[in-house]
Amino acid sequence: MRSSIKKIFTALAAALPLVMGAPRLAEAQKLVAQVNGVPVTSLDIAQRQRFLRVIHRPASANDAFESLVADALKRQDMKIYGEVPKAGDIQLAIQQAADEAHMSPQALAAALLHAGLNPLSLKDHWEAEAGFYVIVGSQNRMVEPTDAAINAELAREGNKNVPIIYTLQAISFILPTPLTVAGLNATARRATAFRASFTSCDTGIARAKAMKGVIVKAPIQRNSAELSANGAALLQKVPLGHLTPLSRDPTGITMFAVCGRAASTDKDAARNAAIAKLQAQDLKPMIAAAYARLRARAVIQRR
């Protein structure tokens, strides 16, 4: 699952220029601090301020700086303990942030994308949150919530935590070789026109298979509980029988046809989500205390 999360974030990063317009590469930045040797730039702070606004937290320059300090110190602690968070741990970190912002994970992901935030930098943040959570949890044995507490949480959440099973089919427009800017733009225009005309998997898949320079892969199924919040939000926004936005990958310019969407019948998934949420609530004060100790020992040089 770790590799699937990485692929999703990488694909999203490649898709941003196509979906949202080219980033401002010339945006000025300068070194403003070092946290145990890890650099923090003015651009990092500006991006983190935008992130904090999206999740409805205080977003002054100093708030952003402290958030970046926390990421750096938590990631350094992860290296010491050799902790690599699993996809489920990252998903829990995203779910907690969404809950605190009174948003669904899908709405949070959509808001982050709309703000133009770099998915790869957010991946680092979620990994820092998830990894530190696991470290503190292993140092403080978590008590399993009672059945009464779990049932109460399930009643509160209703169907919110029921995963969605998506049936997807990848359609890739192959880029010409040698690749030129003109060739890339022409292929993107061709893919964009095809996406606009795609309104049914039954007819659209057959049409794609008959096109030259197009590869159609076999259908796959993906569980929303195993996706990043960004990936789940993208799939939720696409109407059934339509295509996801264009993304650049090693194959070419790829879109996914959303050919099926159904609620999972796996009751254990919702129960496990409720248990994870209750355990996270119990661990919250312990995480705060553990981080306070890290922050007190940190060597921070401001510029």
Secondary structure as UniProt FT lines:
FT   HELIX           2..20
FT   TURN            25..26
FT   STRAND          31..35
FT   TURN            36..37
FT   STRAND          38..41
FT   HELIX           42..54
FT   TURN            55..56
FT   HELIX           61..81
FT   HELIX           87..100
FT   TURN            101..102
FT   HELIX           105..114
FT   TURN            115..116
FT   HELIX           119..139
FT   HELIX           147..157
FT   TURN            158..161
FT   STRAND          164..174
FT   HELIX           181..197
FT   HELIX           201..209
FT   TURN            212..213
FT   STRAND          214..216
FT   STRAND          220..223
FT   HELIX           224..226
FT   HELIX           229..237
FT   TURN            240..241
FT   STRAND          247..249
FT   TURN            250..251
FT   STRAND          252..263
FT   HELIX           267..297
FT   STRAND          300..302
//
